[in-house]
Amino acid sequence: MVADVRGIRFRATAFVSLVLAAALLGGGIIVATVLRSQLIDNLDATLVAAAEGRASLLAADADPLTLTDTRLEESTVWIGTVDGSTLATGGRSMVGHPPTTRLGTSTTQVAFEESHDDGQSEIDREELRLHVTTAVSPTHGDVLVIVGSELEVVNGPVGKVVAVLVVGSPVLLVIVAGLTWITADRALRPVGRIRSDAKRISAHDQGATLDVPKTGDEIEALAQTVNDMLERLAVNDRRQRQFVGDASHELKSPLANLRIDIETSTTDNETRERCLAQIDRLAALVDDLLALARHDEGQVGRRDPVDLDDLVFDALAAAAPRHNHRVVIDDVEPTRVTGDAAQLRGLVRNLVDNALRHAESRIAITLAGSGGRTVLHVDDDGIGVSVCDRDQIFERFARIDGARDRHAGGTGLGLAIVRRVAEAHGGTVSVTDSPLGGARFTVSLTNRATS
């Protein structure tokens, strides 16, 4: 799996790796520098002690030939007069005159003559650390004492330490990065479980909460806070849905009484018809609000076999007195689905009413089942629905441009109900261009709806 560069695990691992890499680099440089300085100081102290000791012995008239041995590796000893004459040498033999004009400790390039087994020799130049001092010999007068050692005794250990750091640092970096990734992953697993639980909670899961991990840290506090928020949202949602349901129920009785009063009144027929039409629209709005409230509460009735073609014919028969459009139903096939008969009846009725309300002269209905799905097409020859409004039209009280808005005679809730019913039955609803020139509403349902 490719790591997300924006993820906490990746960022934590990258941060720790960068910090450790910088620390290893800086620490390696410091270690190598300090080690080299310490070794050079130790070497200088050894060279000073060796040279000063020989100078003291020469001042006591010791024989220079007895002072050429040294315990230092790759070392050299030269004892001679100030004019460059050699009295004694030890270790590696320097070629030419030694640097007799400089006293103290220093590093310099010195030429050595290397002899081989075949009798040949060659000149080799090495970097030496030297200490030069003077002495007064009773026999030889003023003499110089030079004790030196190749810097390999310093460079060798430093090189080994650098090699260990070069090889070991990447290995350590990989190990620490892996441990950081594993630690971050283990620490964030409760967050992943919280995220999965939150994704499973739908709008209908009243009172659903997250499993609170017993980690004793900020993640546990976060999960508990989210649960508190979900509980508050659930309470507010229940109150809102209860209000809509109660209001819808309470409105039905006054509307029924008002209808009776108007029908029995002495008002002229035209006024009475207008009032009755408005009451019918109010009653339809109340019914739709009540239906949406039930859907919002996740109320799905019995799952029974439903003949969808019968619902189509029933909806057309109920709407026949209200229109004079031509209705084409040649392609309505006998089709059965499993679901809530009342909700499916409302779905079909709303689609038919919507098509009749916006058609110019005719509508066409197609119903067929194939491949485990049932597809219902409802076409009209009206103005159609623009592409930019095809999602918005299924919203409650949607306001869109043109004739297809909630002022065309509907309640503004019918298509919202269609979508909720289709989704509750494991289906989908969409709107496209119709072959008749208007809009085509398509509902696709599984032949056996999900429960």
TORPATOR-173941 format. One record per residue (C-alpha): residue in one letter; residue number from 1; x negated, z, y. Coordinates in pm, 1 decimal. Example, Ala and Ser with C-alpha at 12.3 -4.5 7.8 and 13.67 -1.06 7.14 Angstrom:
BEGIN
- code | pos | east | up | north
- A | 1 | -1230.0 | 780.0 | -450.0
- S | 2 | -1367.0 | 714.0 | -106.0
//
This chain:
BEGIN
- code | pos | east | up | north
- M | 1 | 0.0 | 0.0 | 0.0
- V | 2 | -134.5 | -98.9 | 340.4
- A | 3 | -171.2 | 200.0 | 568.3
- D | 4 | 19.6 | 191.1 | 894.8
- V | 5 | -239.3 | 218.0 | 1173.6
- R | 6 | 20.3 | 406.2 | 1380.5
- G | 7 | 79.3 | 665.5 | 1107.8
- I | 8 | -37.5 | 1023.8 | 1141.1
- R | 9 | -230.2 | 1007.2 | 812.3
- F | 10 | -428.1 | 703.9 | 927.2
- R | 11 | -493.1 | 840.9 | 1274.4
- A | 12 | -598.9 | 1183.6 | 1144.3
- T | 13 | -831.7 | 1027.5 | 887.6
- A | 14 | -978.4 | 786.0 | 1142.6
- F | 15 | -1031.3 | 1064.5 | 1396.6
- V | 16 | -1201.4 | 1297.6 | 1148.0
- S | 17 | -1413.0 | 1010.1 | 1015.1
- L | 18 | -1526.5 | 907.7 | 1364.3
- V | 19 | -1608.4 | 1266.5 | 1460.7
- L | 20 | -1798.1 | 1322.8 | 1136.4
- A | 21 | -1985.9 | 992.5 | 1171.7
- A | 22 | -2090.3 | 1084.5 | 1526.2
- A | 23 | -2191.0 | 1433.0 | 1410.6
- L | 24 | -2394.2 | 1293.9 | 1119.5
- L | 25 | -2566.5 | 1039.9 | 1342.5
- G | 26 | -2644.3 | 1290.1 | 1616.6
- G | 27 | -2736.4 | 1560.0 | 1367.0
- G | 28 | -2962.7 | 1321.6 | 1174.1
- I | 29 | -3147.5 | 1223.0 | 1490.2
- I | 30 | -3190.2 | 1588.7 | 1589.0
- V | 31 | -3304.6 | 1691.8 | 1241.0
- A | 32 | -3557.2 | 1407.3 | 1218.4
- T | 33 | -3688.6 | 1477.7 | 1569.6
- V | 34 | -3717.1 | 1853.4 | 1520.3
- L | 35 | -3874.2 | 1811.8 | 1175.1
- R | 36 | -4132.3 | 1564.8 | 1305.6
- S | 37 | -4215.4 | 1790.0 | 1599.3
- Q | 38 | -4251.1 | 2092.5 | 1372.2
- L | 39 | -4472.8 | 1908.1 | 1125.3
- I | 40 | -4695.6 | 1776.5 | 1404.9
- D | 41 | -4725.9 | 2128.5 | 1549.5
- N | 42 | -4823.9 | 2261.8 | 1206.7
- L | 43 | -5072.3 | 1978.9 | 1159.0
- D | 44 | -5223.4 | 2039.9 | 1502.6
- A | 45 | -5261.5 | 2409.2 | 1427.9
- T | 46 | -5435.9 | 2325.4 | 1100.9
- L | 47 | -5668.3 | 2072.8 | 1267.9
- V | 48 | -5755.2 | 2317.2 | 1549.4
- A | 49 | -5832.5 | 2593.8 | 1300.9
- A | 50 | -6047.2 | 2361.0 | 1089.8
- A | 51 | -6241.6 | 2222.0 | 1387.2
- E | 52 | -6293.2 | 2556.3 | 1562.5
- G | 53 | -6402.4 | 2720.4 | 1238.3
- R | 54 | -6668.7 | 2454.8 | 1181.8
- A | 55 | -6781.0 | 2484.6 | 1544.0
- S | 56 | -6828.8 | 2858.5 | 1496.9
- L | 57 | -7034.6 | 2800.8 | 1183.3
- L | 58 | -7249.1 | 2537.6 | 1358.2
- A | 59 | -7313.1 | 2783.7 | 1639.6
- A | 60 | -7443.0 | 3017.1 | 1370.2
- D | 61 | -7686.9 | 2737.8 | 1265.6
- A | 62 | -7496.1 | 2636.0 | 951.9
- D | 63 | -7597.7 | 2311.6 | 788.3
- P | 64 | -7352.3 | 2035.0 | 894.8
- L | 65 | -7363.1 | 1884.8 | 544.3
- T | 66 | -7195.4 | 2197.7 | 408.4
- L | 67 | -6903.0 | 2168.5 | 651.1
- T | 68 | -6754.6 | 1832.3 | 549.7
- D | 69 | -6506.4 | 1946.3 | 285.8
- T | 70 | -6139.4 | 1970.5 | 390.3
- R | 71 | -5827.3 | 2060.5 | 203.6
- L | 72 | -5611.1 | 1828.2 | 413.0
- E | 73 | -5477.0 | 1514.8 | 243.6
- E | 74 | -5591.0 | 1181.3 | 387.9
- S | 75 | -5827.3 | 1366.3 | 621.7
- T | 76 | -6166.7 | 1301.0 | 776.4
- V | 77 | -6444.1 | 1517.3 | 920.8
- W | 78 | -6718.1 | 1392.9 | 1152.0
- I | 79 | -7000.6 | 1606.4 | 1289.9
- G | 80 | -7256.1 | 1451.4 | 1521.0
- T | 81 | -7443.4 | 1465.6 | 1845.9
- V | 82 | -7286.2 | 1390.2 | 2180.3
- D | 83 | -7469.5 | 1057.5 | 2193.1
- G | 84 | -7289.8 | 940.4 | 1876.1
- S | 85 | -7549.2 | 1010.7 | 1608.1
- T | 86 | -7385.9 | 1119.7 | 1283.0
- L | 87 | -7503.1 | 1445.1 | 1129.0
- A | 88 | -7237.8 | 1469.5 | 850.6
- T | 89 | -6907.2 | 1313.0 | 749.2
- G | 90 | -6639.3 | 1399.9 | 498.6
- G | 91 | -6318.1 | 1248.7 | 371.6
- R | 92 | -6256.6 | 891.0 | 478.3
- S | 93 | -6547.7 | 730.8 | 663.2
- M | 94 | -6476.7 | 601.5 | 1010.1
- V | 95 | -6622.9 | 265.7 | 1105.7
- G | 96 | -6814.3 | 250.2 | 1431.8
- H | 97 | -6853.7 | 527.2 | 1680.3
- P | 98 | -6583.1 | 795.1 | 1683.2
- P | 99 | -6407.6 | 876.9 | 2010.6
- T | 100 | -6656.4 | 1127.4 | 2141.5
- T | 101 | -6538.3 | 1119.7 | 2500.5
- R | 102 | -6210.0 | 1298.7 | 2440.1
- L | 103 | -6164.2 | 1663.8 | 2360.2
- G | 104 | -5850.7 | 1836.4 | 2230.9
- T | 105 | -5577.1 | 1711.2 | 2001.7
- S | 106 | -5442.7 | 1356.8 | 2019.7
- T | 107 | -5320.9 | 1064.0 | 1815.0
- T | 108 | -5524.8 | 749.0 | 1801.9
- Q | 109 | -5592.8 | 437.8 | 1596.0
- V | 110 | -5911.6 | 469.2 | 1387.4
- A | 111 | -6078.8 | 201.0 | 1171.5
- F | 112 | -6172.1 | 286.3 | 811.7
- E | 113 | -6373.0 | 87.9 | 560.5
- E | 114 | -6183.2 | 56.0 | 233.4
- S | 115 | -6398.0 | -16.8 | -78.5
- H | 116 | -6245.9 | -179.1 | -388.0
- D | 117 | -6348.8 | -184.5 | -754.2
- D | 118 | -6484.0 | -539.7 | -727.1
- G | 119 | -6742.3 | -431.5 | -470.5
- Q | 120 | -6554.5 | -585.5 | -180.0
- S | 121 | -6456.6 | -387.2 | 123.8
- E | 122 | -6216.9 | -433.1 | 412.3
- I | 123 | -6143.5 | -268.3 | 742.5
- D | 124 | -5817.3 | -76.2 | 763.0
- R | 125 | -5679.6 | 79.5 | 1079.3
- E | 126 | -5476.2 | 396.7 | 1046.5
- E | 127 | -5305.0 | 625.8 | 1293.9
- L | 128 | -5482.2 | 959.0 | 1290.4
- R | 129 | -5409.5 | 1291.3 | 1446.0
- L | 130 | -5746.7 | 1424.6 | 1570.3
- H | 131 | -5886.0 | 1744.7 | 1715.3
- V | 132 | -6225.1 | 1726.5 | 1890.4
- T | 133 | -6430.9 | 2032.3 | 1989.1
- T | 134 | -6793.6 | 2105.3 | 2082.4
- A | 135 | -7051.4 | 2352.9 | 1959.5
- V | 136 | -7412.6 | 2443.4 | 2037.0
- S | 137 | -7628.6 | 2441.6 | 1724.3
- P | 138 | -7968.5 | 2619.1 | 1738.6
- T | 139 | -8108.7 | 2331.3 | 1534.5
- H | 140 | -7924.7 | 2023.9 | 1667.8
- G | 141 | -7825.5 | 2128.1 | 2016.1
- D | 142 | -7491.7 | 2011.2 | 2155.0
- V | 143 | -7274.9 | 1869.5 | 1875.8
- L | 144 | -6922.6 | 1735.4 | 1840.1
- V | 145 | -6684.8 | 1834.8 | 1562.7
- I | 146 | -6394.5 | 1599.1 | 1485.4
- V | 147 | -6132.1 | 1689.2 | 1224.5
- G | 148 | -5846.4 | 1442.3 | 1167.7
- S | 149 | -5559.8 | 1365.6 | 930.8
- E | 150 | -5347.3 | 1057.0 | 887.0
- L | 151 | -4996.4 | 1084.8 | 1029.5
- E | 152 | -4862.6 | 988.2 | 689.2
- V | 153 | -4854.5 | 1360.5 | 611.2
- V | 154 | -4590.9 | 1381.4 | 886.8
- N | 155 | -4420.5 | 1044.0 | 854.0
- G | 156 | -4378.1 | 1076.4 | 477.7
- P | 157 | -4156.2 | 1389.6 | 475.9
- V | 158 | -3967.6 | 1271.3 | 783.1
- G | 159 | -3902.6 | 934.1 | 617.2
- K | 160 | -3771.7 | 1103.8 | 304.0
- V | 161 | -3532.6 | 1317.1 | 508.0
- V | 162 | -3411.6 | 1008.3 | 698.7
- A | 163 | -3362.9 | 822.2 | 369.3
- V | 164 | -3155.3 | 1109.0 | 232.4
- L | 165 | -2943.0 | 1109.9 | 547.9
- V | 166 | -2895.7 | 731.8 | 540.0
- V | 167 | -2785.8 | 737.9 | 175.9
- G | 168 | -2594.6 | 1064.8 | 182.0
- S | 169 | -2408.8 | 1028.9 | 510.8
- P | 170 | -2182.5 | 738.1 | 401.9
- V | 171 | -2105.7 | 916.8 | 75.7
- L | 172 | -2018.1 | 1235.7 | 261.9
- L | 173 | -1814.2 | 1033.0 | 511.3
- V | 174 | -1610.1 | 870.9 | 232.7
- I | 175 | -1552.8 | 1206.7 | 60.6
- V | 176 | -1438.3 | 1377.4 | 381.9
- A | 177 | -1215.8 | 1081.6 | 475.8
- G | 178 | -1054.2 | 1089.8 | 130.9
- L | 179 | -998.2 | 1465.6 | 147.6
- T | 180 | -854.1 | 1431.0 | 498.6
- W | 181 | -614.4 | 1157.1 | 383.2
- I | 182 | -503.4 | 1362.5 | 81.0
- T | 183 | -458.3 | 1676.7 | 291.9
- A | 184 | -259.2 | 1492.2 | 558.7
- D | 185 | -49.9 | 1322.7 | 291.0
- R | 186 | 34.1 | 1654.4 | 125.1
- A | 187 | 113.9 | 1810.8 | 463.0
- L | 188 | 346.5 | 1522.1 | 556.7
- R | 189 | 533.3 | 1494.7 | 225.5
- P | 190 | 805.3 | 1734.2 | 346.8
- V | 191 | 849.1 | 1507.5 | 651.2
- G | 192 | 897.9 | 1209.4 | 418.0
- R | 193 | 1162.3 | 1398.8 | 221.5
- I | 194 | 1337.6 | 1499.5 | 544.1
- R | 195 | 1335.9 | 1134.7 | 654.2
- S | 196 | 1481.6 | 1018.8 | 318.9
- D | 197 | 1753.1 | 1283.8 | 333.7
- A | 198 | 1837.9 | 1187.6 | 691.0
- K | 199 | 1869.5 | 818.2 | 595.7
- R | 200 | 2116.8 | 908.4 | 319.2
- I | 201 | 2343.2 | 1096.5 | 558.2
- S | 202 | 2615.2 | 861.0 | 678.3
- A | 203 | 2883.1 | 896.9 | 941.9
- H | 204 | 3130.0 | 1007.2 | 672.9
- D | 205 | 2914.8 | 1286.4 | 528.4
- Q | 206 | 3084.2 | 1569.6 | 708.0
- G | 207 | 2873.1 | 1885.5 | 700.0
- A | 208 | 2579.0 | 1715.7 | 525.4
- T | 209 | 2244.8 | 1883.7 | 592.4
- L | 210 | 1880.0 | 1833.8 | 509.9
- D | 211 | 1693.1 | 2021.3 | 241.4
- V | 212 | 1470.5 | 2265.5 | 430.0
- P | 213 | 1117.6 | 2273.5 | 281.4
- K | 214 | 981.1 | 2624.3 | 234.9
- T | 215 | 649.1 | 2549.8 | 401.7
- G | 216 | 655.2 | 2833.5 | 652.9
- D | 217 | 526.5 | 2607.2 | 929.6
- E | 218 | 649.6 | 2376.3 | 1204.5
- I | 219 | 796.1 | 2130.9 | 951.7
- E | 220 | 1032.7 | 2397.1 | 815.3
- A | 221 | 1131.1 | 2485.6 | 1172.6
- L | 222 | 1193.1 | 2116.2 | 1249.2
- A | 223 | 1420.4 | 2072.8 | 945.0
- Q | 224 | 1616.8 | 2385.2 | 1036.3
- T | 225 | 1656.1 | 2263.7 | 1394.8
- V | 226 | 1781.9 | 1925.0 | 1272.3
- N | 227 | 2033.2 | 2099.8 | 1045.2
- D | 228 | 2159.0 | 2305.2 | 1338.4
- M | 229 | 2201.8 | 1984.5 | 1539.4
- L | 230 | 2384.1 | 1812.0 | 1250.5
- E | 231 | 2619.8 | 2106.4 | 1223.5
- R | 232 | 2700.9 | 2091.2 | 1595.7
- L | 233 | 2756.3 | 1714.7 | 1577.6
- A | 234 | 2978.4 | 1753.0 | 1272.5
- V | 235 | 3192.1 | 2014.8 | 1447.2
- N | 236 | 3233.3 | 1797.6 | 1756.1
- D | 237 | 3311.1 | 1491.2 | 1543.3
- R | 238 | 3577.0 | 1675.7 | 1345.5
- R | 239 | 3736.0 | 1796.7 | 1667.6
- Q | 240 | 3743.6 | 1444.4 | 1810.5
- R | 241 | 3889.4 | 1288.8 | 1496.9
- Q | 242 | 4142.5 | 1568.1 | 1464.5
- F | 243 | 4245.2 | 1510.1 | 1825.2
- V | 244 | 4299.5 | 1136.7 | 1766.6
- G | 245 | 4498.6 | 1199.0 | 1450.3
- D | 246 | 4711.0 | 1471.9 | 1605.8
- A | 247 | 4773.7 | 1267.8 | 1920.3
- S | 248 | 4879.5 | 966.6 | 1715.1
- H | 249 | 5120.7 | 1174.1 | 1507.8
- E | 250 | 5264.1 | 1343.0 | 1815.2
- L | 251 | 5321.5 | 1009.6 | 1992.0
- K | 252 | 5519.2 | 853.5 | 1709.4
- S | 253 | 5828.4 | 1072.8 | 1748.1
- P | 254 | 5870.6 | 1030.4 | 2128.9
- L | 255 | 5828.4 | 655.1 | 2092.1
- A | 256 | 6092.9 | 640.5 | 1819.4
- N | 257 | 6332.7 | 845.9 | 2032.0
- L | 258 | 6261.9 | 629.2 | 2336.3
- R | 259 | 6339.6 | 316.8 | 2138.1
- I | 260 | 6672.3 | 457.8 | 2024.5
- D | 261 | 6761.6 | 557.5 | 2380.7
- I | 262 | 6684.1 | 212.0 | 2518.3
- E | 263 | 6872.1 | 30.9 | 2240.9
- T | 264 | 7183.8 | 237.5 | 2309.3
- S | 265 | 7159.5 | 227.2 | 2684.9
- T | 266 | 7365.4 | 3.6 | 2911.6
- T | 267 | 7060.2 | -166.4 | 3061.1
- D | 268 | 7084.2 | -544.2 | 3076.9
- N | 269 | 6949.9 | -734.5 | 2776.0
- E | 270 | 6642.2 | -878.4 | 2948.2
- T | 271 | 6521.2 | -540.9 | 3067.8
- R | 272 | 6597.9 | -384.8 | 2730.4
- E | 273 | 6398.9 | -653.1 | 2547.0
- R | 274 | 6098.6 | -603.5 | 2775.0
- C | 275 | 6106.8 | -227.8 | 2722.4
- L | 276 | 6143.2 | -265.8 | 2346.5
- A | 277 | 5846.1 | -505.3 | 2339.9
- Q | 278 | 5629.7 | -253.8 | 2522.2
- I | 279 | 5746.8 | 24.6 | 2289.8
- D | 280 | 5659.2 | -192.5 | 1990.0
- R | 281 | 5313.3 | -247.8 | 2132.6
- L | 282 | 5269.8 | 125.4 | 2194.1
- A | 283 | 5385.2 | 197.8 | 1839.7
- A | 284 | 5138.8 | -56.5 | 1702.0
- L | 285 | 4862.2 | 103.7 | 1908.9
- V | 286 | 4950.4 | 447.4 | 1773.6
- D | 287 | 4954.2 | 315.0 | 1416.7
- D | 288 | 4613.7 | 153.5 | 1467.5
- L | 289 | 4469.0 | 469.2 | 1620.8
- L | 290 | 4597.1 | 669.2 | 1326.3
- A | 291 | 4450.5 | 417.3 | 1081.7
- L | 292 | 4111.1 | 431.7 | 1254.0
- A | 293 | 4119.9 | 810.9 | 1253.8
- R | 294 | 4174.0 | 804.2 | 877.8
- H | 295 | 3886.9 | 559.6 | 834.4
- D | 296 | 3659.4 | 770.4 | 1052.7
- E | 297 | 3733.3 | 1068.6 | 832.7
- G | 298 | 3634.3 | 863.8 | 529.9
- Q | 299 | 3984.6 | 875.7 | 383.8
- V | 300 | 4011.3 | 608.7 | 116.0
- G | 301 | 4322.6 | 608.5 | -94.5
- R | 302 | 4365.6 | 525.4 | -460.8
- R | 303 | 4160.9 | 248.2 | -615.2
- D | 304 | 4419.4 | 27.1 | -781.5
- P | 305 | 4432.8 | -341.8 | -875.6
- V | 306 | 4570.1 | -528.8 | -573.4
- D | 307 | 4694.5 | -889.7 | -569.6
- L | 308 | 4540.3 | -1009.9 | -245.0
- D | 309 | 4740.9 | -1336.5 | -245.4
- D | 310 | 5066.1 | -1133.7 | -240.6
- L | 311 | 4941.7 | -946.7 | 65.6
- V | 312 | 4875.1 | -1279.1 | 239.8
- F | 313 | 5229.5 | -1404.9 | 174.4
- D | 314 | 5379.8 | -1068.8 | 279.7
- A | 315 | 5185.8 | -1075.7 | 610.1
- L | 316 | 5299.8 | -1431.9 | 681.8
- A | 317 | 5660.6 | -1344.0 | 602.5
- A | 318 | 5650.5 | -1042.5 | 833.4
- A | 319 | 5503.2 | -1249.7 | 1117.3
- A | 320 | 5731.3 | -1553.7 | 1072.7
- P | 321 | 6000.3 | -1446.0 | 1321.9
- R | 322 | 5738.3 | -1406.2 | 1598.6
- H | 323 | 5585.4 | -1754.9 | 1599.8
- N | 324 | 5652.3 | -2123.2 | 1543.6
- H | 325 | 5301.3 | -2233.7 | 1437.4
- R | 326 | 5227.3 | -2448.3 | 1137.8
- V | 327 | 5072.3 | -2241.1 | 856.4
- V | 328 | 4858.4 | -2409.2 | 586.8
- I | 329 | 4834.1 | -2204.4 | 265.8
- D | 330 | 4759.0 | -2478.3 | 11.9
- D | 331 | 4426.8 | -2312.0 | -87.7
- V | 332 | 4553.2 | -1958.2 | -148.3
- E | 333 | 4471.9 | -1880.5 | -512.5
- P | 334 | 4597.2 | -1584.9 | -715.9
- T | 335 | 4323.0 | -1326.2 | -667.1
- R | 336 | 4300.3 | -961.2 | -760.9
- V | 337 | 4065.5 | -695.3 | -624.1
- T | 338 | 4039.7 | -319.5 | -672.6
- G | 339 | 4101.8 | -102.6 | -368.8
- D | 340 | 4345.5 | 80.9 | -144.4
- A | 341 | 4657.7 | -137.0 | -124.1
- A | 342 | 4773.1 | 3.0 | 211.7
- Q | 343 | 4434.9 | -50.1 | 376.7
- L | 344 | 4396.7 | -400.8 | 235.2
- R | 345 | 4748.1 | -483.3 | 356.2
- G | 346 | 4645.1 | -374.7 | 706.9
- L | 347 | 4331.3 | -589.2 | 683.3
- V | 348 | 4526.9 | -902.5 | 593.7
- R | 349 | 4801.5 | -833.4 | 845.7
- N | 350 | 4554.9 | -786.4 | 1131.9
- L | 351 | 4369.9 | -1108.5 | 1048.9
- V | 352 | 4693.7 | -1308.0 | 1025.5
- D | 353 | 4831.8 | -1157.8 | 1348.3
- N | 354 | 4502.0 | -1225.3 | 1526.5
- A | 355 | 4503.3 | -1590.8 | 1417.5
- L | 356 | 4867.2 | -1644.2 | 1513.9
- R | 357 | 4813.5 | -1477.8 | 1848.9
- H | 358 | 4525.4 | -1708.7 | 1946.8
- A | 359 | 4622.7 | -2035.3 | 1773.9
- E | 360 | 4745.0 | -2333.0 | 1970.1
- S | 361 | 4963.9 | -2484.1 | 1700.5
- R | 362 | 4845.1 | -2404.3 | 1349.5
- I | 363 | 4648.3 | -2170.9 | 1125.0
- A | 364 | 4505.2 | -2212.7 | 776.7
- I | 365 | 4440.4 | -1947.6 | 512.2
- T | 366 | 4204.2 | -1989.9 | 216.9
- L | 367 | 4168.0 | -1735.0 | -62.6
- A | 368 | 3950.4 | -1777.2 | -370.4
- G | 369 | 3747.2 | -1567.8 | -613.2
- S | 370 | 3410.6 | -1677.0 | -749.5
- G | 371 | 3096.5 | -1512.9 | -886.0
- G | 372 | 3240.7 | -1162.1 | -879.8
- R | 373 | 3348.9 | -1186.6 | -514.7
- T | 374 | 3670.5 | -1269.4 | -335.8
- V | 375 | 3648.6 | -1465.7 | -11.7
- L | 376 | 3931.4 | -1483.8 | 241.7
- H | 377 | 3915.8 | -1736.6 | 528.0
- V | 378 | 4162.3 | -1723.8 | 818.2
- D | 379 | 4128.9 | -2022.8 | 1057.7
- D | 380 | 4300.4 | -2106.0 | 1385.0
- D | 381 | 4283.0 | -2395.5 | 1630.0
- G | 382 | 4251.5 | -2177.9 | 1939.3
- I | 383 | 3968.0 | -2128.2 | 2184.5
- G | 384 | 3729.2 | -1978.9 | 1928.9
- V | 385 | 3470.5 | -1702.6 | 1974.7
- S | 386 | 3139.3 | -1765.4 | 2149.3
- V | 387 | 2821.7 | -1682.7 | 1958.9
- C | 388 | 2726.6 | -1402.4 | 2196.4
- D | 389 | 3062.3 | -1227.1 | 2138.1
- R | 390 | 3077.3 | -1248.2 | 1756.5
- D | 391 | 2944.0 | -897.2 | 1700.4
- Q | 392 | 3118.8 | -736.9 | 1996.4
- I | 393 | 3462.0 | -864.8 | 1893.4
- F | 394 | 3474.8 | -613.1 | 1606.2
- E | 395 | 3425.1 | -317.0 | 1841.1
- R | 396 | 3716.9 | -97.1 | 1945.5
- F | 397 | 3890.9 | -218.1 | 2261.3
- A | 398 | 3630.0 | -492.1 | 2294.2
- R | 399 | 3636.8 | -681.0 | 2624.8
- I | 400 | 3511.0 | -1039.7 | 2594.6
- D | 401 | 3531.5 | -1347.9 | 2810.4
- G | 402 | 3807.3 | -1604.8 | 2758.8
- A | 403 | 4145.6 | -1573.6 | 2593.1
- R | 404 | 4029.1 | -1366.1 | 2298.9
- D | 405 | 4049.2 | -1021.8 | 2454.1
- R | 406 | 4271.5 | -724.5 | 2409.2
- H | 407 | 4513.0 | -848.4 | 2678.0
- A | 408 | 4633.3 | -1135.1 | 2456.3
- G | 409 | 4901.0 | -922.6 | 2295.9
- G | 410 | 4703.6 | -711.5 | 2049.8
- T | 411 | 4605.9 | -347.0 | 2061.1
- G | 412 | 4232.0 | -415.2 | 2073.4
- L | 413 | 4187.1 | -224.1 | 1746.8
- G | 414 | 4292.9 | -472.7 | 1479.6
- L | 415 | 3955.4 | -634.6 | 1419.1
- A | 416 | 3782.9 | -296.1 | 1428.7
- I | 417 | 4018.5 | -187.0 | 1150.9
- V | 418 | 3942.1 | -506.8 | 957.0
- R | 419 | 3569.8 | -431.2 | 964.4
- R | 420 | 3612.2 | -66.8 | 863.9
- V | 421 | 3841.3 | -158.6 | 571.7
- A | 422 | 3606.2 | -433.7 | 453.7
- E | 423 | 3304.7 | -201.2 | 465.1
- A | 424 | 3496.2 | 77.9 | 290.2
- H | 425 | 3566.9 | -167.4 | 6.6
- G | 426 | 3205.4 | -280.4 | -25.8
- G | 427 | 3261.3 | -602.4 | 167.2
- T | 428 | 3175.7 | -778.3 | 490.7
- V | 429 | 3357.9 | -957.3 | 770.9
- S | 430 | 3223.9 | -1224.6 | 1004.2
- V | 431 | 3344.4 | -1487.0 | 1251.2
- T | 432 | 3223.1 | -1846.9 | 1278.4
- D | 433 | 3350.5 | -2180.0 | 1406.1
- S | 434 | 3661.7 | -2310.7 | 1230.6
- P | 435 | 3711.5 | -2666.7 | 1099.6
- L | 436 | 4035.0 | -2655.0 | 1298.7
- G | 437 | 3839.0 | -2615.1 | 1621.2
- G | 438 | 3897.5 | -2245.0 | 1683.1
- A | 439 | 3767.9 | -1938.5 | 1502.6
- R | 440 | 3722.1 | -1870.8 | 1132.9
- F | 441 | 3730.0 | -1508.2 | 1019.3
- T | 442 | 3575.6 | -1455.8 | 676.3
- V | 443 | 3616.5 | -1145.6 | 461.4
- S | 444 | 3407.0 | -1117.3 | 145.1
- L | 445 | 3499.2 | -844.3 | -105.5
- T | 446 | 3367.0 | -754.9 | -446.0
- N | 447 | 3626.3 | -808.8 | -716.4
- R | 448 | 3568.9 | -444.2 | -803.9
- A | 449 | 3510.5 | -240.8 | -489.9
- T | 450 | 3267.3 | 43.0 | -472.5
- S | 451 | 3405.2 | 393.9 | -480.5
//
